[in-house]
């Protein structure tokens, strides 16, 4: 079985737990996920089956959309609701809507983020959360991510209380930590904060409407209809430019040949999907050392 199975990840499971469970349900080994979601986070987690594992990174690298909740008033060790309280500051003033809107819009575009200690980023061969569990603080690499869109999902004009929570929607690039974004939003508003809830509403071209729950998968398996809802491999690279190749070129592409960059190559530095008879055959790009040639990034016919 080859293709992409968009899963609606439940709360309480890691992305790896989901892969392990699907391997058992489908009785197949070649299964992979497309971007880690924390156990407390629900939402869209495309699962790649069989040959589709070759394009998992392209789904991972595509943009994501989330709906989250920021709670002002205290921060936590993990930057989300699962951690222990660190700083607590009762909110003794009202915050108006325009203040929150201005802060949210200030994050649009490229921003720098330092991954939280409780995260899967590797430093010196170990995950950050491994250091965090032992109480060891290490220097973390700062990364640049992009916030494409961010909006407030709350109609209130004025926000007040010892703690204040509000929901927001964000479209962002790969590698964005929404937990860290929530903390940064709080800092700009002048209070410690954490992310109190999060759902991923889309990953690449996959949305909630495409997703199956584990219960749906079990039903489909019992009815022998799971194949009807598995997306073809090419859905995972649908955001890349396409080029239809002829029979002669197809044979060379299937063998992973390095090709001359001819006049039809008008794609610049982009990676390009080669298609033959409506089937994705390979992904090519300009050779990094020999710009007059193009080379395969992935050959997908085997």
DRENPA-23213 format. One line per 3 residues: their letters; for each residue x, y, z of N, C-alpha, C, CB. Coordinates in steps of 0.02 Angstrom, whole numbers, always signed. Glycine has a CB too. Example, Ala and Ser with C-alpha at 12.3 -4.5 7.8 and 13.67 -1.06 7.14 Angstrom:
2
AS	+660 -284 +390 +615 -225 +390 +660 -165 +390 +565 -224 +452  +642 -112 +354 +684 -53 +357 +645 +2 +394 +704 -30 +286
***
This chain:
302
XXX	+42 -59 +0 +0 +0 +0 +45 +62 +0 -48 +0 +62  +41 +103 -52 +81 +163 -59 +35 +224 -60 +125 +161 -122  +54 +276 -24 +14 +337 -26 +18 +374 +40 -58 +321 -43
XXX	-26 +424 +46 -25 +468 +105 -92 +462 +141 -10 +541 +85  -87 +448 +205 -146 +440 +248 -147 +498 +297 -145 +371 +286  -190 +548 +286 -192 +605 +332 -229 +584 +397 -227 +667 +299
XXX	-192 +585 +452 -219 +565 +516 -238 +626 +557 -168 +521 +555  -294 +622 +594 -311 +673 +643 -282 +648 +709 -389 +686 +648  -223 +676 +728 -188 +651 +787 -226 +668 +851 -117 +681 +790
XXX	-238 +618 +893 -272 +631 +956 -224 +658 +1009 -307 +568 +981  -252 +688 +1060 -211 +712 +1117 -185 +651 +1156 -254 +759 +1163  -125 +658 +1182 -97 +605 +1225 -51 +557 +1189 -152 +567 +1256
XXX	-43 +563 +1124 +1 +520 +1086 +56 +561 +1053 -38 +479 +1033  +117 +534 +1050 +170 +566 +1011 +160 +548 +937 +241 +544 +1036  +194 +584 +894 +191 +568 +822 +218 +498 +810 +231 +620 +781
XXX	+271 +479 +848 +299 +412 +841 +249 +359 +864 +365 +406 +882  +212 +373 +917 +159 +326 +939 +109 +313 +883 +122 +354 +1001  +92 +366 +847 +43 +360 +792 +71 +316 +736 +25 +430 +765
XXX	+134 +327 +719 +166 +285 +667 +167 +212 +689 +238 +310 +653  +186 +200 +751 +189 +131 +778 +121 +97 +774 +215 +132 +851  +69 +134 +793 +1 +106 +792 -22 +90 +721 -48 +153 +826
XXX	-7 +135 +674 -28 +123 +605 +11 +65 +575 -17 +187 +562  +75 +58 +593 +113 -1 +569 +78 -65 +590 +185 +1 +598  +54 -68 +652 +20 -128 +677 -47 -137 +643 +11 -124 +753
XXX	-84 -83 +635 -151 -88 +605 -147 -110 +532 -187 -21 +610  -98 -83 +495 -93 -97 +424 -46 -156 +409 -69 -36 +387  -12 -180 +463 +35 -236 +455 +88 -221 +402 -2 -301 +437
XXX	+117 -161 +406 +170 -142 +360 +224 -103 +398 +142 -100 +301  +287 -110 +375 +343 -78 +410 +358 -8 +385 +404 -121 +402  +349 +4 +320 +371 +67 +290 +317 +120 +300 +385 +57 +214
XXX	+320 +151 +359 +272 +202 +378 +311 +259 +410 +217 +174 +426  +295 +321 +393 +329 +378 +423 +283 +438 +430 +390 +397 +383  +297 +480 +481 +256 +541 +489 +292 +600 +456 +242 +555 +564
XXX	+259 +658 +457 +283 +715 +418 +291 +778 +460 +236 +730 +360  +313 +770 +521 +323 +829 +564 +296 +817 +633 +291 +890 +533  +339 +821 +682 +321 +803 +751 +268 +850 +780 +383 +804 +795
XXX	+219 +820 +812 +170 +856 +852 +178 +833 +924 +96 +845 +826  +179 +881 +971 +185 +863 +1041 +125 +822 +1064 +192 +926 +1085  +133 +782 +1116 +77 +739 +1140 +13 +777 +1154 +98 +702 +1202
XXX	+17 +838 +1181 -43 +877 +1199 -76 +910 +1139 -25 +929 +1249  -44 +907 +1081 -70 +941 +1021 -111 +893 +979 -12 +972 +980  -168 +916 +956 -209 +876 +910 -202 +904 +839 -285 +876 +933
XXX	-226 +866 +790 -230 +895 +723 -201 +854 +667 -197 +959 +724  -189 +888 +612 -171 +857 +548 -99 +829 +551 -177 +907 +490  -92 +764 +541 -27 +731 +539 -27 +683 +479 -11 +693 +606
XXX	-5 +706 +420 -2 +660 +363 +47 +603 +376 +18 +698 +299  +24 +542 +363 +65 +482 +372 +81 +454 +303 +28 +429 +417  +145 +443 +290 +167 +417 +225 +175 +341 +228 +233 +450 +202
XXX	+147 +307 +178 +148 +234 +175 +188 +211 +115 +76 +206 +172  +231 +160 +125 +267 +130 +69 +312 +180 +33 +218 +100 +20  +305 +183 -34 +346 +227 -74 +337 +301 -56 +330 +217 -147
XXX	+280 +318 -28 +266 +388 -11 +312 +414 +44 +194 +396 +11  +346 +369 +80 +394 +392 +131 +451 +432 +98 +424 +333 +170  +461 +422 +33 +514 +460 -2 +498 +534 -9 +524 +430 -72
XXX	+433 +552 -3 +415 +623 -10 +394 +653 +57 +359 +631 -61  +404 +617 +112 +383 +642 +177 +414 +710 +192 +403 +592 +232  +477 +720 +174 +511 +783 +190 +479 +842 +154 +584 +779 +172
XXX	+448 +829 +95 +417 +885 +58 +353 +908 +92 +403 +864 -14  +317 +861 +123 +258 +880 +162 +280 +916 +225 +214 +818 +179  +333 +889 +257 +360 +920 +318 +382 +991 +304 +419 +879 +346
XXX	+413 +1003 +247 +441 +1069 +231 +388 +1119 +208 +494 +1062 +179  +329 +1094 +189 +276 +1140 +167 +248 +1177 +227 +219 +1100 +130  +210 +1230 +214 +184 +1271 +268 +133 +1235 +312 +152 +1333 +240
XXX	+125 +1261 +372 +77 +1233 +421 +29 +1288 +443 +114 +1202 +482  -30 +1267 +467 -77 +1314 +497 -100 +1286 +563 -137 +1327 +450  -104 +1330 +613 -124 +1309 +680 -177 +1356 +708 -63 +1307 +727
XXX	-217 +1329 +753 -259 +1370 +796 -237 +1357 +868 -336 +1355 +786  -218 +1410 +902 -191 +1402 +969 -222 +1449 +1019 -117 +1411 +968  -203 +1442 +1081 -226 +1485 +1135 -167 +1508 +1177 -279 +1450 +1179
XXX	-162 +1573 +1187 -112 +1602 +1232 -145 +1616 +1299 -81 +1667 +1201  -112 +1598 +1353 -136 +1618 +1419 -82 +1662 +1451 -151 +1556 +1464  -103 +1723 +1467 -59 +1771 +1501 -68 +1765 +1576 -74 +1844 +1478
XXX	-15 +1774 +1613 -19 +1772 +1686 +32 +1728 +1718 -87 +1750 +1708  +53 +1676 +1682 +109 +1635 +1707 +141 +1596 +1650 +83 +1585 +1762  +205 +1583 +1658 +243 +1543 +1610 +255 +1474 +1640 +311 +1577 +1591
XXX	+277 +1427 +1597 +290 +1359 +1620 +357 +1334 +1595 +234 +1312 +1596  +380 +1280 +1624 +445 +1251 +1605 +446 +1228 +1533 +463 +1194 +1651  +388 +1206 +1508 +384 +1177 +1440 +355 +1226 +1389 +343 +1114 +1441
XXX	+335 +1285 +1412 +303 +1337 +1371 +232 +1318 +1352 +344 +1349 +1309  +207 +1261 +1376 +137 +1243 +1363 +104 +1223 +1429 +132 +1185 +1312  +42 +1198 +1425 +3 +1185 +1485 +27 +1125 +1525 -69 +1176 +1467
XXX	+71 +1083 +1495 +93 +1022 +1529 +149 +1035 +1579 +117 +972 +1478  +180 +1094 +1576 +238 +1108 +1618 +220 +1136 +1686 +284 +1155 +1583  +271 +1141 +1728 +262 +1171 +1794 +267 +1247 +1789 +315 +1144 +1844
XXX	+230 +1282 +1832 +231 +1355 +1832 +301 +1380 +1849 +179 +1383 +1882  +322 +1433 +1815 +387 +1464 +1828 +376 +1534 +1857 +431 +1467 +1763  +356 +1580 +1814 +341 +1649 +1836 +265 +1658 +1837 +375 +1701 +1790
XXX	+240 +1690 +1889 +169 +1704 +1894 +159 +1777 +1912 +134 +1657 +1946  +122 +1812 +1870 +109 +1884 +1882 +35 +1896 +1870 +153 +1929 +1835  -5 +1907 +1924 -76 +1922 +1914 -85 +1984 +1871 -111 +1932 +1983
XXX	-132 +1982 +1826 -143 +2038 +1780 -189 +2088 +1813 -173 +2013 +1712  -162 +2145 +1830 -199 +2195 +1868 -224 +2253 +1825 -156 +2223 +1925  -223 +2244 +1759 -249 +2296 +1715 -285 +2264 +1657 -192 +2342 +1690
XXX	-326 +2303 +1624 -360 +2277 +1565 -315 +2285 +1504 -428 +2313 +1554  -324 +2241 +1456 -287 +2244 +1393 -339 +2253 +1338 -242 +2180 +1380  -330 +2303 +1296 -381 +2313 +1245 -363 +2275 +1181 -389 +2388 +1229
XXX	-413 +2267 +1140 -408 +2227 +1080 -352 +2251 +1034 -474 +2227 +1042  -347 +2317 +1026 -296 +2343 +979 -225 +2328 +1002 -305 +2418 +972  -215 +2326 +1068 -148 +2308 +1093 -129 +2237 +1070 -146 +2312 +1170
XXX	-177 +2191 +1076 -164 +2121 +1056 -155 +2117 +981 -221 +2075 +1079  -197 +2152 +943 -191 +2150 +870 -123 +2176 +847 -247 +2191 +837  -101 +2231 +878 -37 +2260 +859 +21 +2212 +873 -25 +2327 +896
XXX	+17 +2179 +931 +70 +2131 +949 +70 +2072 +901 +61 +2106 +1021  +12 +2045 +885 +9 +1988 +839 +39 +2007 +771 -64 +1964 +830  +20 +2066 +745 +44 +2086 +679 +119 +2099 +679 +8 +2148 +656
XXX	+148 +2114 +738 +220 +2128 +741 +261 +2065 +727 +238 +2156 +809  +229 +2006 +730 +265 +1943 +718 +262 +1921 +644 +237 +1889 +762  +226 +1957 +603 +222 +1937 +532 +290 +1945 +499 +168 +1978 +495
XXX	+305 +1897 +454 +369 +1898 +419 +420 +1852 +452 +396 +1969 +416  +483 +1865 +440 +536 +1822 +468 +549 +1843 +541 +602 +1828 +426  +553 +1793 +584 +569 +1805 +655 +621 +1753 +677 +505 +1802 +700
XXX	+659 +1770 +728 +707 +1723 +757 +676 +1689 +817 +773 +1759 +777  +686 +1624 +823 +661 +1586 +880 +716 +1542 +909 +600 +1543 +860  +717 +1536 +974 +760 +1488 +1008 +716 +1430 +1031 +799 +1520 +1069
XXX	+729 +1368 +1008 +686 +1312 +1026 +682 +1303 +1102 +711 +1247 +994  +624 +1284 +1129 +618 +1272 +1201 +661 +1213 +1222 +545 +1259 +1220  +682 +1212 +1286 +722 +1156 +1311 +684 +1090 +1305 +741 +1168 +1384
XXX	+619 +1092 +1315 +579 +1031 +1305 +557 +1027 +1233 +518 +1029 +1353  +605 +1008 +1189 +590 +999 +1118 +636 +945 +1090 +599 +1066 +1079  +621 +924 +1028 +658 +868 +998 +719 +890 +959 +612 +829 +953
XXX	+736 +954 +961 +796 +979 +926 +858 +946 +956 +802 +1056 +930  +905 +925 +913 +966 +892 +937 +1022 +942 +947 +987 +838 +888  +1057 +936 +1003 +1118 +974 +1017 +1170 +923 +1040 +1106 +1030 +1071
XXX	+1226 +920 +1004 +1280 +872 +1020 +1253 +800 +1024 +1313 +891 +1087  +1209 +783 +977 +1186 +714 +972 +1129 +695 +1018 +1241 +670 +984  +1108 +741 +1061 +1053 +725 +1107 +995 +773 +1096 +1077 +728 +1181
XXX	+934 +748 +1108 +875 +790 +1105 +876 +840 +1164 +810 +747 +1106  +851 +900 +1151 +849 +950 +1205 +810 +925 +1266 +820 +1015 +1179  +755 +889 +1253 +715 +866 +1310 +753 +816 +1355 +650 +834 +1286
XXX	+803 +782 +1326 +844 +737 +1367 +886 +777 +1417 +890 +694 +1322  +914 +833 +1394 +950 +877 +1440 +902 +906 +1492 +985 +934 +1400  +843 +929 +1468 +795 +962 +1512 +772 +916 +1569 +734 +986 +1472
XXX	+761 +853 +1553 +739 +805 +1604 +791 +794 +1658 +720 +739 +1572  +855 +806 +1641 +909 +799 +1690 +927 +865 +1723 +971 +769 +1657  +889 +917 +1704 +902 +983 +1733 +963 +1017 +1706 +909 +977 +1806
XXX	+985 +997 +1646 +1045 +1026 +1616 +1024 +1078 +1564 +1090 +970 +1583  +1049 +1138 +1571 +1036 +1192 +1523 +1093 +1193 +1473 +1028 +1261 +1559  +1077 +1191 +1408 +1129 +1195 +1356 +1113 +1253 +1309 +1133 +1127 +1317
XXX	+1165 +1274 +1274 +1154 +1328 +1225 +1114 +1300 +1166 +1222 +1357 +1201  +1062 +1337 +1148 +1017 +1314 +1095 +1026 +1355 +1032 +944 +1317 +1118  +1022 +1323 +974 +1031 +1360 +912 +969 +1403 +897 +1044 +1312 +854
XXX	+981 +1465 +877 +926 +1508 +856 +911 +1494 +782 +943 +1584 +867  +848 +1493 +765 +828 +1480 +695 +782 +1537 +671 +793 +1411 +688  +784 +1548 +606 +740 +1598 +575 +681 +1561 +544 +778 +1641 +522
XXX	+621 +1581 +562 +559 +1552 +535 +517 +1609 +507 +520 +1511 +589  +464 +1590 +471 +421 +1641 +439 +349 +1633 +463 +425 +1635 +363  +320 +1689 +485 +249 +1692 +501 +215 +1725 +441 +235 +1732 +569
XXX	+176 +1686 +404 +143 +1712 +343 +80 +1752 +361 +126 +1655 +295  +41 +1725 +406 -21 +1758 +427 -31 +1744 +501 -82 +1734 +385  -61 +1792 +537 -79 +1781 +606 -140 +1825 +622 -19 +1797 +655
XXX	-190 +1795 +654 -251 +1834 +668 -281 +1813 +736 -303 +1824 +613  -316 +1860 +766 -349 +1849 +829 -416 +1816 +818 -357 +1915 +868  -431 +1763 +856 -496 +1728 +850 -537 +1742 +912 -486 +1651 +840
XXX	-548 +1804 +926 -585 +1824 +987 -617 +1891 +973 -537 +1827 +1050  -682 +1897 +988 -719 +1958 +972 -718 +2011 +1027 -790 +1941 +957  -688 +1996 +1085 -690 +2043 +1140 -653 +2108 +1124 -661 +2012 +1203
XXX	-679 +2162 +1151 -646 +2228 +1143 -596 +2240 +1200 -699 +2284 +1142  -612 +2211 +1259 -571 +2221 +1318 -559 +2153 +1351 -604 +2271 +1368  -498 +2141 +1374 -479 +2078 +1406 -457 +2093 +1478 -423 +2041 +1366
XXX	-485 +2056 +1526 -467 +2068 +1596 -471 +2003 +1636 -513 +2122 +1627  -442 +2005 +1697 -442 +1946 +1741 -373 +1934 +1768 -469 +1885 +1704  -367 +1890 +1819 -301 +1873 +1846 -258 +1839 +1794 -309 +1828 +1908
XXX	-290 +1799 +1752 -257 +1772 +1691 -302 +1790 +1632 -245 +1694 +1696  -272 +1796 +1574 -310 +1813 +1513 -291 +1762 +1460 -295 +1886 +1489  -342 +1733 +1429 -330 +1686 +1374 -365 +1711 +1311 -355 +1615 +1393
XXX	-332 +1702 +1254 -365 +1717 +1190 -338 +1670 +1137 -354 +1791 +1170  -379 +1655 +1088 -361 +1609 +1034 -338 +1648 +973 -421 +1564 +1016  -295 +1615 +933 -268 +1646 +873 -257 +1592 +820 -202 +1684 +888
XXX	-253 +1614 +757 -236 +1569 +701 -172 +1593 +670 -294 +1567 +648  -128 +1546 +651 -64 +1566 +622 -46 +1518 +565 -8 +1566 +675  -23 +1548 +508 +7 +1509 +454 +81 +1523 +456 -24 +1528 +383
XXX	+121 +1470 +454 +193 +1479 +466 +234 +1427 +428 +208 +1474 +540  +299 +1438 +429 +346 +1393 +395 +363 +1334 +439 +409 +1431 +375  +396 +1285 +408 +424 +1229 +445 +468 +1254 +502 +464 +1183 +397
XXX	+466 +1218 +558 +512 +1233 +613 +488 +1286 +661 +576 +1253 +586  +428 +1314 +650 +403 +1365 +695 +377 +1332 +759 +347 +1407 +661  +399 +1357 +816 +373 +1333 +880 +317 +1380 +903 +430 +1329 +934
XXX	+255 +1354 +902 +199 +1396 +922 +201 +1409 +997 +131 +1363 +903  +228 +1361 +1035 +238 +1372 +1107 +280 +1434 +1119 +271 +1310 +1140  +335 +1438 +1083 +381 +1494 +1091 +350 +1559 +1066 +446 +1481 +1053
XXX	+310 +1554 +1013 +274 +1613 +988 +226 +1639 +1042 +236 +1596 +923  +191 +1594 +1075 +144 +1613 +1128 +180 +1650 +1184 +107 +1552 +1156  +238 +1624 +1204 +278 +1656 +1256 +300 +1726 +1233 +341 +1613 +1274
XXX	+320 +1732 +1171 +343 +1797 +1144 +285 +1847 +1140 +374 +1787 +1075  +225 +1823 +1123 +166 +1866 +1123 +155 +1895 +1193 +103 +1827 +1098  +160 +1851 +1243 +151 +1873 +1312 +203 +1925 +1332 +155 +1814 +1359
XXX	+266 +1912 +1313 +320 +1959 +1330 +306 +2028 +1302 +388 +1933 +1304  +282 +2031 +1239 +268 +2096 +1208 +209 +2131 +1242 +255 +2088 +1133  +164 +2092 +1272 +108 +2121 +1308 +126 +2136 +1380 +48 +2074 +1305
XXX	+186 +2116 +1401 +211 +2133 +1467 +198 +2083 +1522 +182 +2196 +1487  +181 +2020 +1502 +165 +1969 +1553 +196 +1902 +1535 +90 +1963 +1561  +212 +1861 +1586 +231 +1792 +1572 +172 +1756 +1541 +255 +1755 +1636
XXX	+187 +1709 +1496 +132 +1676 +1459 +153 +1606 +1439 +112 +1716 +1397  +104 +1567 +1418 +118 +1500 +1391 +63 +1484 +1340 +121 +1446 +1447  +75 +1432 +1301 +25 +1408 +1254 -19 +1357 +1290 +59 +1375 +1190
XXX	-83 +1374 +1298 -128 +1331 +1337 -167 +1281 +1295 -176 +1374 +1376  -166 +1288 +1230 -200 +1240 +1186 -174 +1248 +1115 -279 +1250 +1189  -172 +1194 +1077 -149 +1198 +1008 -178 +1142 +965 -73 +1197 +1005
XXX	-200 +1161 +905 -222 +1113 +855 -191 +1132 +788 -300 +1112 +849  -162 +1082 +754 -137 +1095 +686 -195 +1084 +638 -76 +1048 +668  -214 +1136 +601 -272 +1131 +557 -254 +1115 +485 -310 +1196 +559
XXX	-190 +1123 +467 -169 +1101 +401 -94 +1089 +400 -189 +1152 +347  -73 +1043 +355 -3 +1027 +344 +6 +1018 +270 +20 +964 +385  +44 +1064 +239 +48 +1062 +166 -21 +1072 +136 +79 +995 +142
XXX	-42 +1026 +92 -107 +1033 +60 -162 +994 +97 -104 +1009 -12  -145 +965 +155 -193 +923 +192 -226 +963 +247 -157 +861 +221  -292 +956 +253 -331 +992 +303 -371 +942 +345 -378 +1044 +270
XXX	-406 +968 +394 -447 +925 +438 -497 +884 +398 -483 +968 +491  -524 +915 +346 -575 +880 +305 -548 +817 +272 -603 +927 +252  -482 +814 +261 -451 +756 +230 -436 +700 +280 -387 +776 +195
XXX	-438 +715 +345 -410 +671 +395 -457 +615 +419 -389 +711 +453  -425 +561 +440 -460 +505 +471 -436 +499 +544 -448 +438 +432  -482 +479 +588 -463 +462 +656 -442 +388 +657 -521 +476 +706
XXX	-414 +365 +712 -397 +294 +718 -460 +251 +712 -361 +280 +784  -516 +277 +739 -579 +240 +734 -601 +234 +661 -634 +275 +776  -593 +289 +622 -610 +287 +551 -567 +235 +514 -600 +357 +519
XXX	-503 +233 +531 -458 +185 +498 -480 +113 +514 -384 +196 +521  -497 +100 +577 -520 +32 +595 -582 +13 +557 -533 +29 +671  -629 +61 +550 -691 +47 +512 -675 +33 +439 -739 +107 +517
XXX	-632 +74 +410 -613 +65 +340 -578 -2 +328 -569 +122 +316  -536 -22 +375 -502 -86 +369 -551 -144 +372 -450 -94 +424  -600 -139 +416 -650 -192 +422 -694 -196 +359 -694 -181 +484
XXX	-703 -139 +327 -744 -137 +265 -702 -146 +202 -782 -71 +261  -635 -150 +211 -588 -156 +155 -594 -97 +107 -602 -221 +117  -602 -37 +135 -609 +23 +94 -557 +76 +110 -679 +53 +103
XXX	-504 +58 +147 -454 +108 +166 -419 +137 +105 -403 +77 +213  -407 +96 +55 -373 +119 -5 -410 +177 -39 -364 +62 -55  -476 +179 -29 -516 +231 -61 -502 +301 -34 -590 +215 -52
XXX	-472 +305 +25 -461 +371 +56 -387 +387 +65 -497 +374 +124  -344 +346 +36 -272 +359 +38 -253 +401 -23 -230 +292 +41  -218 +456 -11 -199 +501 -65 -136 +475 -100 -187 +572 -38
XXX	-133 +485 -167 -73 +463 -203 -11 +502 -183 -84 +470 -279  +46 +473 -194 +111 +503 -178 +118 +573 -205 +168 +459 -204  +92 +587 -265 +102 +652 -296 +68 +709 -258 +77 +651 -367
XXX	+20 +693 -214 -11 +746 -174 +40 +777 -126 -71 +716 -133  +89 +738 -107 +141 +763 -62 +188 +813 -93 +180 +707 -34  +191 +815 -160 +235 +862 -195 +195 +909 -240 +289 +825 -236
XXX	+131 +916 -224 +86 +956 -267 +105 +1030 -269 +15 +949 -243  +144 +1053 -220 +164 +1123 -217 +226 +1138 -259 +175 +1145 -145  +258 +1085 -286 +318 +1095 -327 +299 +1103 -401 +367 +1035 -319
XXX	+341 +1138 -440 +327 +1143 -512 +333 +1075 -546 +376 +1193 -545  +295 +1067 -601 +292 +1003 -637 +319 +1010 -708 +219 +976 -639  +347 +954 -734 +367 +952 -804 +353 +882 -831 +443 +970 -812
XXX	+316 +879 -887 +298 +815 -917 +354 +793 -964 +230 +820 -956  +379 +733 -953 +436 +707 -993 +411 +657 -1045 +489 +675 -947  +451 +649 -1099 +433 +600 -1151 +461 +531 -1135 +460 +624 -1220
XXX	+447 +482 -1178 +467 +413 -1165 +543 +405 -1160 +440 +368 -1220  +579 +441 -1204 +652 +436 -1205 +682 +461 -1139 +682 +475 -1264  +657 +518 -1118 +682 +547 -1056 +662 +505 -995 +656 +619 -1049
XXX	+603 +474 -1000 +579 +434 -943 +627 +378 -926 +510 +406 -958  +653 +345 -977 +699 +289 -965 +762 +313 -928 +719 +255 -1032  +788 +371 -949 +847 +398 -915 +831 +419 -843 +875 +458 -955
XXX	+773 +449 -835 +752 +473 -768 +742 +414 -721 +686 +514 -773  +712 +361 -746 +702 +301 -704 +767 +272 -679 +663 +249 -743  +820 +282 -718 +886 +256 -699 +927 +307 -658 +925 +237 -761
XXX	+895 +365 -643 +929 +415 -602 +985 +451 -638 +956 +383 -542  +978 +459 -704 +1032 +489 -743 +1039 +564 -730 +1020 +477 -817  +1100 +589 -732 +1114 +661 -732 +1104 +684 -805 +1187 +678 -706
XXX	+1067 +739 -814 +1047 +761 -881 +1075 +830 -898 +971 +761 -887  +1081 +843 -962 +1099 +910 -985 +1041 +958 -970 +1117 +911 -1061  +1058 +1018 -946 +1006 +1069 -935 +992 +1102 -1003 +1028 +1122 -881
XXX	+936 +1084 -1033 +920 +1109 -1100 +873 +1169 -1095 +888 +1053 -1142  +851 +1194 -1153 +812 +1256 -1156 +745 +1250 -1120 +799 +1275 -1228  +718 +1189 -1116 +652 +1183 -1083 +657 +1193 -1008 +623 +1114 -1098
XXX	+717 +1191 -979 +724 +1202 -906 +719 +1277 -892 +793 +1174 -880  +661 +1297 -868 +649 +1368 -853 +634 +1379 -779 +590 +1395 -896  +658 +1332 -737 +637 +1331 -667 +687 +1360 -618 +621 +1261 -647
XXX	+742 +1387 -644 +792 +1416 -599 +819 +1365 -550 +761 +1475 -562  +822 +1385 -487 +851 +1341 -435 +799 +1295 -403 +885 +1384 -382  +737 +1299 -426 +684 +1259 -394 +693 +1184 -407 +616 +1281 -419
XXX	+666 +1145 -362 +661 +1072 -374 +597 +1060 -416 +658 +1031 -306  +602 +1015 -464 +548 +1005 -513 +527 +931 -514 +571 +1027 -584  +462 +921 -515 +434 +853 -518 +428 +833 -591 +365 +849 -482
XXX	+458 +776 -610 +452 +749 -678 +394 +699 -680 +519 +716 -701  +349 +709 -728 +289 +668 -735 +289 +634 -803 +225 +710 -725  +270 +570 -803 +262 +533 -866 +198 +492 -861 +324 +486 -880
XXX	+153 +502 -910 +89 +467 -911 +53 +474 -843 +99 +393 -929  +50 +535 -819 +15 +554 -758 +44 +523 -694 -57 +533 -763  +105 +497 -699 +137 +469 -639 +200 +509 -622 +155 +395 -650
XXX	+209 +523 -558 +269 +557 -535 +328 +508 -540 +261 +583 -461  +381 +528 -575 +438 +484 -586 +499 +503 -543 +457 +483 -659  +511 +568 -537 +570 +590 -501 +566 +665 -486 +634 +575 -541
XXX	+612 +687 -444 +620 +759 -430 +691 +777 -448 +604 +775 -354  +697 +829 -490 +763 +851 -514 +777 +923 -494 +767 +844 -591  +841 +941 -492 +862 +1010 -482 +928 +1022 -517 +868 +1026 -405
XXX	+949 +1084 -522 +1013 +1101 -554 +1070 +1071 -512 +1022 +1178 -561  +1118 +1042 -547 +1176 +1012 -513 +1214 +1067 -475 +1222 +977 -564  +1228 +1058 -410 +1259 +1111 -371 +1330 +1129 -393 +1261 +1091 -300
XXX	+1367 +1080 -421 +1436 +1094 -443 +1441 +1106 -518 +1481 +1037 -423  +1392 +1081 -556 +1394 +1086 -629 +1328 +1116 -654 +1407 +1016 -662  +1323 +1182 -655 +1259 +1215 -670 +1232 +1203 -741 +1267 +1287 -661
XXX	+1272 +1172 -785 +1247 +1155 -852 +1210 +1087 -851 +1304 +1153 -903  +1208 +1055 -792 +1175 +990 -786 +1118 +994 -734 +1226 +936 -765  +1073 +945 -739 +1022 +937 -687 +1028 +866 -660 +949 +950 -715
XXX	+1016 +858 -595 +1026 +793 -563 +964 +774 -523 +1089 +795 -517  +954 +708 -514 +896 +687 -475 +906 +699 -400 +883 +613 -488  +853 +724 -368 +851 +729 -295 +820 +666 -267 +812 +793 -273
XXX	+766 +644 -300 +731 +582 -282 +709 +547 -345 +671 +596 -236  +720 +482 -349 +689 +441 -402 +634 +401 -368 +743 +393 -437  +573 +408 -394 +515 +383 -357 +481 +323 -389 +465 +438 -350
XX	+513 +293 -439 +480 +238 -474 +498 +170 -444 +498 +239 -548  +539 +168 -391 +556 +103 -363 +554 +106 -287 +626 +81 -387
***
